[in-house]
Amino acid sequence: MRKILPLSLTLAAMIGLTGCSQSNEAATASTEEVTTLRFSHFWPATAATHSEIFEPWAKKVEEESEGRIKVEIYPSATLSKPDATYDATAKGTVDIGSQLQGYTNGRFPLTQVAELPGLSNSATQMNCMLQNLYDDGVISSEYEDTHLLFMMGTGPGGMHTIDKAIRTPDDLKGLRMRRPSAIAGDIIESAGGTPVGLPATDIYTSLQRGVLDGLSLPWDATGSFRLIELTNTHTNIPFYSSAIMVTMNKDKYESLPDDLKKVIDDNSGKAMAAMAGKVFDAEDAKFMAEAKAKGDTMIDIPDPLNDPQWKGPLEAGTKKYLNDVAALGLDPQAVYEKAKEASAACKV
């Protein structure tokens, strides 16, 4: 027994060491199998776009991949500039990015046809319309250098000022208004205002410094970027909606094994677009109610295309945009007709 016991202990120790070695090797292998995706966007971490769309998306992808995909989200444009996120994704500087198409004038001219007035009355409708246009191949050529995950879009954009009520186009004359895209800018200019282009992240300080008299944004963004703190007069006029994309670096997607590609695919497309639309619509209602509770002035122009004072500027801005895109050798009128069809199919 005295001779057997030391031998047993030696064997146990050897087996234990072997087990530890195998366990360490398994842990190392497991670590090596994890794919980390860096996701860049410009919304603050407090915005519902971050907490109710992107974070749940990341969590779902991680869970369905059983931890083999890890998503690191970088809000507030900390990893890429708001107007350069799509290109950063295409080049692989980031793995996933979300950006407004309107931030890069001329880069997505066909997609932005969907932003024209009269096509969308809610984020849910806008998201459905954009995703359908992409899935049907109407605008997909503009995203061939990345792997598009899903389309998003805001609710109708209105006008928000520090102290000037905008009831007619004449009220815009002399006002420096931040515009989110070329389309909104064309309409503001047609109405007599001065459109100013700058990222949403710079609006707050520009209002404080008097660089801007007001801005044009949907309610969700007006609240997310705390602009309700500085504005007290709001014109609810649906004269545009903003398109947004969420896309992935093509090489990164192709490098994934098939089962992980499926996880990404299962969390892409129409279902995500629909979910995002509901979030944007809920935020619009929430922040409009907040401004009303604050005692802000509300001016409603629900159907500007049939309003005798607003119809002219809106139609002029629409015509200018379509002509500018046609000058690029593209066929915006065909896309416009398809967008009308998609709008009707997505009406809620």
C-alpha positions, -999 to 999 in steps of 0.1 A, spaced: 0 0 0 28 24 8 43 18 -27 10 20 -45 -2 53 -29 26 75 -41 22 59 -76 -15 67 -76 -9 102 -65 17 106 -93 -7 93 -119 -35 116 -106 -12 146 -108 -2 137 -143 -39 133 -153 -47 166 -136 -19 184 -155 -31 169 -188 -66 179 -181 -56 215 -173 -35 216 -204 -65 204 -225 -88 228 -207 -64 257 -215 -61 246 -251 -99 245 -254 -102 279 -238 -76 293 -262 -93 277 -292 -126 291 -280 -111 326 -277 -96 323 -312 -130 314 -326 -147 346 -314 -152 372 -341 -154 408 -328 -174 432 -349 -168 470 -343 -201 489 -349 -198 527 -354 -227 552 -354 -232 589 -345 -262 588 -322 -254 594 -285 -256 563 -262 -287 578 -245 -306 577 -278 -332 550 -285 -315 543 -318 -286 530 -297 -304 515 -268 -335 501 -284 -323 492 -319 -285 486 -320 -279 472 -286 -307 446 -288 -295 437 -323 -260 431 -310 -272 411 -280 -294 389 -303 -265 382 -327 -242 373 -298 -268 350 -283 -277 332 -315 -240 328 -324 -235 312 -289 -209 338 -281 -189 333 -313 -197 368 -324 -191 397 -302 -203 432 -312 -186 463 -298 -207 494 -304 -191 528 -306 -217 556 -304 -213 594 -307 -191 592 -338 -161 581 -316 -148 556 -342 -158 573 -375 -171 607 -385 -209 609 -392 -204 616 -429 -176 591 -434 -190 560 -416 -202 543 -448 -168 546 -465 -151 535 -432 -172 504 -434 -165 498 -470 -128 501 -464 -128 479 -433 -118 507 -408 -150 496 -390 -169 463 -394 -205 477 -392 -217 513 -396 -249 533 -397 -251 566 -414 -277 589 -430 -274 588 -468 -280 626 -467 -247 632 -450 -228 625 -482 -244 646 -509 -244 628 -542 -233 594 -529 -267 578 -527 -288 599 -551 -313 572 -560 -320 562 -524 -326 598 -515 -355 600 -539 -374 582 -512 -369 612 -489 -391 635 -512 -422 650 -497 -455 631 -500 -440 596 -499 -439 589 -462 -460 599 -431 -442 577 -405 -409 560 -398 -427 526 -402 -438 535 -437 -404 550 -446 -385 519 -434 -408 495 -452 -405 516 -484 -367 518 -483 -363 481 -475 -386 471 -504 -368 494 -528 -335 477 -518 -349 442 -519 -364 448 -553 -331 459 -567 -343 495 -574 -315 511 -552 -293 482 -543 -265 492 -568 -256 521 -545 -244 496 -518 -225 470 -538 -192 478 -520 -206 467 -487 -230 440 -473 -262 458 -464 -279 446 -433 -311 466 -432 -325 500 -441 -340 525 -416 -357 558 -420 -370 586 -398 -405 599 -394 -413 632 -412 -390 660 -405 -403 694 -393 -388 727 -384 -377 739 -350 -366 774 -341 -354 793 -311 -380 820 -312 -394 825 -347 -428 809 -357 -428 794 -392 -463 794 -405 -457 803 -442 -426 801 -465 -422 839 -460 -414 832 -423 -382 813 -434 -367 843 -451 -334 853 -436 -333 823 -412 -302 801 -411 -317 766 -408 -297 734 -404 -306 710 -431 -301 672 -429 -298 666 -466 -298 681 -501 -335 675 -505 -345 693 -473 -319 720 -482 -334 726 -516 -369 730 -501 -357 754 -474 -339 774 -500 -370 774 -523 -390 788 -495 -365 816 -489 -344 802 -460 -307 797 -458 -298 760 -455 -267 752 -435 -251 717 -436 -235 703 -405 -237 670 -386 -264 665 -360 -237 663 -333 -228 700 -340 -263 715 -339 -266 721 -302 -234 743 -299 -243 761 -332 -277 770 -318 -260 782 -285 -235 804 -304 -261 819 -327 -247 802 -358 -282 788 -365 -317 803 -361 -333 769 -362 -331 734 -377 -350 708 -396 -351 673 -380 -377 647 -371 -388 647 -335 -368 617 -325 -335 634 -334 -346 667 -319 -350 649 -286 -320 626 -289 -296 655 -294 -313 676 -266 -324 703 -290 -357 707 -273 -337 725 -245 -329 753 -269 -359 755 -292 -394 766 -283 -413 769 -316 -420 739 -338 -436 736 -372 -449 701 -378 -447 700 -416 -439 666 -433 -417 680 -461 -391 652 -461 -379 620 -443 -343 609 -438 -330 576 -451 -305 556 -429 -286 525 -436 -269 498 -414 -243 480 -434 -213 456 -429 -179 453 -444 -182 429 -473 -149 410 -466 -157 407 -429 -191 391 -438 -175 368 -464 -149 357 -439 -175 342 -415 -184 305 -416 -217 297 -431 -235 292 -398 -224 327 -386 -234 342 -419 -268 328 -412 -269 345 -378 -262 378 -395 -287 371 -423 -314 361 -398 -310 395 -381 -311 415 -413 -337 428 -438 -374 435 -434 -379 423 -398 -352 447 -385 -365 475 -407 -400 471 -392 -386 470 -356 -366 501 -362 -396 519 -376 -416 513 -345 -388 527 -323 -385 559 -343 -423 564 -344 -425 559 -306 -397 584 -301 -414 610 -323 -445 608 -302 -425 609 -269 -405 640 -277 -434 659 -293 -453 654 -261 -423 665 -241 -421 698 -260 -459 703 -256 -456 697 -219 -428 724 -218 -453 749 -232 -437 752 -266 -456 766 -296 -469 740 -320 -478 748 -356 -493 720 -377 -493 719 -415 -502 683 -421 -506 683 -459 -482 709 -473 -484 695 -509 -520 706 -509 -514 738 -490 -515 768 -513 -486 786 -496 -463 756 -492 -471 736 -524 -449 758 -546 -416 755 -526 -421 718 -520 -427 711 -557 -398 733 -567 -374 715 -543 -386 681 -556 -381 692 -592 -347 705 -585 -335 673 -568 -349 651 -596 -332 673 -622 -299 673 -604 -299 635 -602 -309 632 -639 -279 654 -647 -257 626 -633 -270 603 -661 -293 584 -638 -331 579 -641 -346 594 -609 -381 595 -624 -382 557 -627 -371 554 -590 -396 581 -580 -424 560 -596 -412 529 -579 -410 548 -546 -446 559 -550 -456 523 -555 -437 512 -524 -451 540 -504 -487 529 -512 -478 493 -504 -463 503 -471 -490 527 -460 -501 521 -424 
